[in-house]
């Protein structure tokens, strides 16, 4: 009886694990400040995230926008891969063809006149999707 029960549990575990998959996105968090270096609290902002391949300023392979609101600490939480797509397809990105860089641009008025804040290399987080 124990053997049958163990077999059923093993089959159920294997069957359920077949349905699991990696999430199509990764988290991004930032504190938003204005030109005077003051933290923007409880305010709508526009953000544009661009993934570039090869080098800083390299080929744009994916771009999306967000319209989050900052919290009382000026913090915004985004999930790259789940914004409003401007170009590219996040789900078909070949992460093994890196290096990849992420460029962050912000419009502190909540619009779409983005100012580039910086670019940094993506290290290990999205590569877990590979």
HELIX and SHEET records of a PDB file:
HELIX    1   1 UNK A    2  UNK A   17  1                                  16    
HELIX    2   2 UNK A   90  UNK A   92  5                                   3    
HELIX    3   3 UNK A   95  UNK A   97  5                                   3    
HELIX    4   4 UNK A  126  UNK A  129  5                                   4    
SHEET    1   A 2 UNK A  26  UNK A  31  0                                        
SHEET    2   A 2 UNK A  75  UNK A  80 -1                                        
SHEET    1   B 5 UNK A  84  UNK A  88  0                                        
SHEET    2   B 5 UNK A  59  UNK A  66 -1                                        
SHEET    3   B 5 UNK A  46  UNK A  53 -1                                        
SHEET    4   B 5 UNK A 100  UNK A 107 -1                                        
SHEET    5   B 5 UNK A 115  UNK A 121 -1                                        
END                                                                             
